[in-house]
Amino acid sequence: MPRSYARIGQASEVPVSDRSKAATEFNGYRKDVRFGSWWDELVVRLVFATACVAAGYHFHPFGLSRPAAAIVGLLFSVSVFLFEIRLQRASLRRLIGAAVGSILGIVGAYLMGLVMSGTTIPEDTRSFLDIGVLLVMTYIGLVLGARKGDMLNLAALGGLFGNEKGNRRQPKILDTSVIIDGRVADICEAYFLEGVLVVPQFVLRELQLVADSPDSLKRQRGRRGLEVLQKMQKMPHLEVEVADDDFPQIPEVDMKLIELAKRYDAKIVTNDYNLNKVATLQGLDVLNVNQLANALKPVVLPGEAMRVFVLREGKEYNQGVAYLDDGTMVVIDGGRRAINKTVDIIVTSVHQTTAGKMIFGRYDERELPRNHVTQAVEAPPKAVEAAPPVPERLPRAVIPDPSQS
C-alpha cells in the first residue's frame, strides 16, 4: 500500500561545514518508482477512470448531454481516487472501526425508517426523512467508528488480525534527539535496525533550525544530525524516507510524532524520556536508544575485581570517582589517594538509577596481590618491551586491562 512519504534520492559527498547544502539534499527528495507496484496501480486507475467516463457518456444521466456526462464521470473517478488516498493513511483499526460504525448507522436508519412507515407522515416527506436519516446515521457511525477504532484490540479477534504487524516491516520514525545523538547510525550499521526509517518533514525543519542557531554548540549538533542522516542514507539495507504529513493544529513536535506513528502504525526511535513515556501510555512501540545502551552494559557483580582509572575526588571523605568506557560512574571508597592512577578495586555493590548504573567499589592496597604494582599514568611504563603501549585516555575514558580480567 503506497505511503504519503517519498524516497530520498542518493546524495553526493558533502563537506562537513556545508550545512545548507546538506539540508537542501534532504529537502530535494524524489519518489522511487518501481515496476509492479506503482505501474500496476496507475493502470488500474486508468481503467477505472475510463470505465466511469464511458458509463457517463453512454447513459448520460440527469438529462445531461453526453460530453457533460463524460466530464461528470471523470470527476467522479477523481473523487474516488482522492478518497482512496485518504483511506490509505488510516490504520487498520480505524478502517475496521469506520466500517463497523457505518454498518451500525445503516441498521439504525433502517429501523427508524420502519417506525416512520407506520405513521401518517405524507409519502414525499417520509421519503425525504428516510434519506436524511440514512445519510446522517451513516456519517455519524463512520466518523465515530474511525475515531474510536484505535481502542480495538485486533489480537483478541481470534487471531484473525493478530499477525498483521508480524507479516510486514513496521516503519520507524526518527526523533530529532536521536538524530542529533548519532548513536542510531552505529546501531543501523550493526544491522540492529533495518527496513524503512521515516524522517518527518517537521523534524527535518527542527533539525535545520538547530543547524542555523547562532549558538556554536547547537549549530555543531545540527550539522552532526544532518551528517548522521547522510550516513544512514548510504546504507544499503535501509530506506530513509521523508514524510510530508504535518499536523498544523498541534504545535508540539513530540505530539506530532505520536500522531504520525498512529497514522502509519509505526514505531518511534528516540532517546527522550518524556516522549518515551507519553508514547508508551498511548499504546505505541518505542525504541529507546538509552535503554538499549543500558541493556548492553557489562554485568558487574559484587566481589569482582576490576581495573579503573581514578579521575577525580568524590563527594564523600576519602572517595575517588572513575568512569568505565560506556560512561558508567564508579565510586571508590578509599580511592582519594589514587587519583590519576590506574588501580584494581573490589566491587561492593551495584545500583540502578533512572540516569543509569552506578558501581561502588573499595580500594585497599593491602588486599592487592604482592606482584601487583599500582602505577601512575604520568610515570613511564615499567613493563617489558613486548608489552603493548598505554593508549591515550579521554577525560572520561577507562580502558580495562584484559590481562587482569
N, C-alpha and C positions, 0 to 999 in steps of 0.2 A: 504494500500500500504506500503510495508516494507520500512524502512528508513536505512540509512547507519550509524546510530549510534546504540550502544548496551546498554542494560540494565545493570546497575551496580549491582553487587552482594551484598547481605546483608553483612555488615561489623560487626565485633565484637567490643567490647568496647576497646577503645584505650586511653591510658593516654594522658593528655594534652601536656606533654613535648615531646612525641614521634612523632615528625613531620614527619620523614622519613617513619615510618610505616603507618601513615595516608595517605600520598601521594601514597604509594605503593598500598593500598587498592583501591584507586580510579583509579589507572592505571590498576589494575588487574580486569577489568570488564569482564562480560560474557554475552552471548546472552541469551535472555529469549525466550525459545521455547514454543509455545502454540499450542495445537492441534486445528485444524480448520482454521488456517491461514498459518503458516509455513509448516505444513504437507501437506495441500492441494496443496500448491504451488509446493512443491517437487514432488508430484505425477503427477501434470500436466506437469512439466518439463521432468520427466522421460518418460511420454507417448509421448511427442513431440520429444524427442531425439530418442526414439525407432522407431517412425514413420520415421524420417529422415534417420536413419541407414537402415531400411528396404527398403525404397524407393531407396536409393543409391545402395543397394545390388541387388535389383530386376531389376532396369533399367540400371545400370552401364553405365552412360553417358560418353561422350567424349572418348569412346573407352577404358575406364579403366577396369581393372579386377574387379571381384565382391568384393574381400576383400578391394582393394584400394578405390572402390566407396563407400563402407560402412564407411571407415575411413573419406572420404570426407563429407559424410552425418553427421557424428558425429561432425566434425569440424564446419560444417555449423550450427548445433544446438547450439554449444557452442558460436559461434559468435552472434547468435540471443539472447542468454541469456545475454551476455555482453551488447549488445545494449539495451536490456530491462532494465537492472540495471541502465544504464546511463540515460534512459528516466525517470526512477522513481525519479531521483534527480531534474528534471526540474519542474518548476512551471507550473500551468495550463495556464497562459498567454503565456509562451514560447512555450508550446506544440501547442496551437492554432495558434500562430504566425508562427511556423515552418510548420504546416500543410497548412495554407493559402499560405505561401511563396512558398512551393514546388508545390502546385497546380497551382499557377500562373506561376511558372517556366516551368511546363509541357505544359501549354497552350501556352506560348510564344515559346517554342521549336516546338510545333506542327504548329503554324503559320509560323515560319521560314522554316519548312520543306515543307509547301505548296508553299512558294515562291521559294525555290530551286528546287521543282519538275518541274517548268515551265522553267528552264534554260537548257542549253546544256551541263551541267556537266555530265561526264560519270556515269553510274549506280553504279559502285563499289565505286567511290569517293563520290557520293551523299549519298549512304547508310552509309558510314563512317562518313560523316559530320552530317547526321541526328542523329546518335547515339551519337556522340560527343557533339552536341549542346543540345541534351536532357539531358545528364549527367551533363553538365556544368550549364545549366539553372536550373535544379532541385537542384543541390548542392547550387548554389548561393541563390536561393529562400529559401531553407531550413535554411541556416546559417543566412541570413539577417532577415528572419522572426522570427527566435528564438531570435536574439539579440534585435529586435525592439518590441518583444511581450510584454515586461514589460510596454510598453506605452499604452496597451489596457485597456479600462475601461469596465470590464465584467458586471458591474451593469447596463450599458447603453444598453446592448443587449437584451432589452425586458424582463429583469428579469430572463433570462434563466440560467445565472450563478450568479445571484445576491445573492443567499443564499448559495453559495458554501462554504463560510467561516463559516456561521452560523450552518451548519449541522455537523461540526466536531470541535473538540477542537484544537485550534491552539497551537503549541508548543511555549514555552517561552525560549529564550536564555538568560542566565545569564552572565552579565559582571563581570570583576574582581573587579571593585569598589563596586558593590552591594554585592558581596560575602564577601569581607572584612568588609564592613559596618555592616553586620549582621542583620539588621532590617528585611531583606527579610524572614528570618526564622520565626520571630514573625508574619509576615503577612501571611505566609503559615500556621502557626499553628492556626491562627484565621479563616482559610478557605476562605481568600480573594484571594488566588492563589491555583489552583489545576490543575490536568492533568499532562502533560509531561513538565518537566523542563530540558533543554538541557545545558550541560556544555561542550563547545568546548574544544578539546584537547589543542589548543594553549592558551586558558585561564587557563587551569589547569597547563600548563607549566609555565606560567607567575606567577601564584599563588605559585608554588613551588620555583621559583626563589626568590620571596619576602620572603618566609619562610627560604631560605638559605642565606639571606642577612647578612653581618657582622654587620649591624646596628641593635641594640637590639629592637628598636621601630618597624622597618619594619619586623623583624623576628617575633615579637609578633603578628603583624597584619596578617602575612601569616599563622601562626598557627591558629589564630582565624578563618580565612577563611576556612581552612580545617575542623575545628570543626563545622562550620556552615553547610558545605556540608554533614557531617556525620549526623548532627541533622535532616536535611531535608530529607536525605535518609531513615531515620527510620519512617517517617510519612506515614501512610497507604494510604492516599488519593493522594500522589504524586508519580510520576515516574521520578526519577532523572537519566538521561542518559548522556553518553559521546559521542560526535560527533567526528568522525575521520577526517572529512573534513578539509582540510587545503588549503591555497592559497599561495604557496611559492613566487609567483610574487608580493604579496602585503606585505610590511614589517610592516605596522601599524596594531595593534590589533583591533583598532576601525573599520577600513575599512574591515578587515576580518569578524568582527561581522556583518557588514551591508551586505556583500556578502552572508554570511551564512543565514541570515534572508531572503534574496531574494530567495535563493535556496529552502528553506523549507516553504516559505510564513509564517514566524514565527514573533512573537513579541520579542522585546528586552527589558529586565529588567535591568535598570541601574539607577544610580544617578549622572552620568556625564553630565554636562550641555552641553558641546560641542557635545558629541555623540548624545545627545537627539536632538539637532538642526539639525545636519547633517542627521540623520536617518529620521527625520520628513520631511526634504526637499526632500528626495528621496522616499517619499510615504510609509514609514514603520510605523507600530504601535509601540509606545514606552510606556512602563510602568515605569514612573519615581517615585522612592520612595520618593524623596524630595517633589515633587508635591503632593503626597498622604499625607505626613506628614503636609504640609501647609493646605491642604483641611480639615484635621481633627482637626486643632487648633480651640479652642472655639472662638465664635464670641463675640467681646467686642465692645460695643457702647459708644460713648461719653456721659458722665453724669453718668455712672455706677460707683459704688463703688467696690473696690477690695482690698484685703489684700495681701501685698507682704513683702518680707524681703529685706531691703536695704543693698546691699552688698558692694558697694564702691561709691566713689565720681565720678560725671560726668565731662564732658569736660567743660561745661559752669559753670558760677558762681552759687553757691548755688544749684547745681543739685546733685541728687543721682541716682544710677543705681541699678535696681533689675532684676531678671530673673524669668520667670514662669517655671513650671515643664517641658514644652516642649522646653525650651531654648529661648523663645521669650524675647527680651530685653524690659524693662520698664524704661523709662527715667522720673524721678520725679522732678518736679520743686519745690524747697524748701525742698528737701529731704536730703540735706547735713548734717543737724543736727540730722538726724535719722539713720545714718549709724550704721549697726549691730543691727538694731531694726526691729521688725515686726510692720508695721503700715498700716492703712487704707488710701487709696488715692482715688481721684476722677479722672476718665479717661477724658481727654480733647480732644484727637484726636488719630486716628489710621492710620498709614502709611504702605503701602505695598511696599516693595522694592524687588529687584532681589535676595537679600540674605535672605529675609524672611519678617516677620511682625514686626513692631516696635510700641510700645504703649507709649504715652505720657500722664502723669498724673500730678496732683497737690496735694501737701501735705500741709495741714494747720490745726494745732491743734485746732484753733478756730472753725473750721467747724465740728469737731468731736462731736459725742453725749457726753452728760455730764457724762453718766455712763460708757463711754469707757476709758480705761486706756492703753496707749501705753507702752509696756513692752519690755525691752531689753532681748536679747536671753541669755546673760550671767547670768541674775538675776534669782533667784529661782522662780518657779511658785507660783503665788498668788491665784490661783483658789482653789476651794473646793476640797475635797478628791475624789469626784466622777468624776472629770474632767479627760479626757484622758491625758496621759503624752505627752510632746512635743517630737516628733521623732527627730532623728539625721538628720542634714542637710548636704547635699553635698555642695561643693563650689558654684555651680550654681543653686541649687535646691531651689524652693519656694513652700511651702506647704500651700495652701489656707485653711482657717478655714471654714468648711461647715456651721457652725452655724451662720456665719456672712454674708453668701451669700443671 
